[in-house]
Amino acid sequence: MGQKEHSYAIHQKMAEIKRLRREQIKLTDELEVSLALQELWPEVFNHGSCKVRFEGGRIAHRMVLVQGNGEEKAFQLEDVPTILWYKDLMKLHAQSSMSGWPKALREEYMRRKRAGKGRGRRRTRLEDR
């Protein structure tokens, strides 16, 4: 195998490793969300997958989990782990003034802004500590 072919093979392997790492991060994030949902409501997956919706108009104050059979359970945002609502609510509130945001969202936004991590990939629970 020549130098050129060897270099090409290394680049291919590195690209595959990077793809697998991105997939690992995505799957780990999904697992963390599922575990947080189960922590909040242990029976949430008893009837298959669940859906999440936010209530309270533009300034959401509650998160509602809906099981596969239609059963619902609502939670105040203050009682919900940040990993379950931060990213979704930031999209909803992107164009509103911060003064109308729920206190928990405003505090989390400012904490992340001070840490310089308001954008980019979702951090894992271990990174939040």
Beta strands, then each sheet from edge to edge (+ up, - down):
strand 1: 51-55
strand 2: 62-66
strand 3: 72-76
sheet 1: 1+ 2- 3+
end
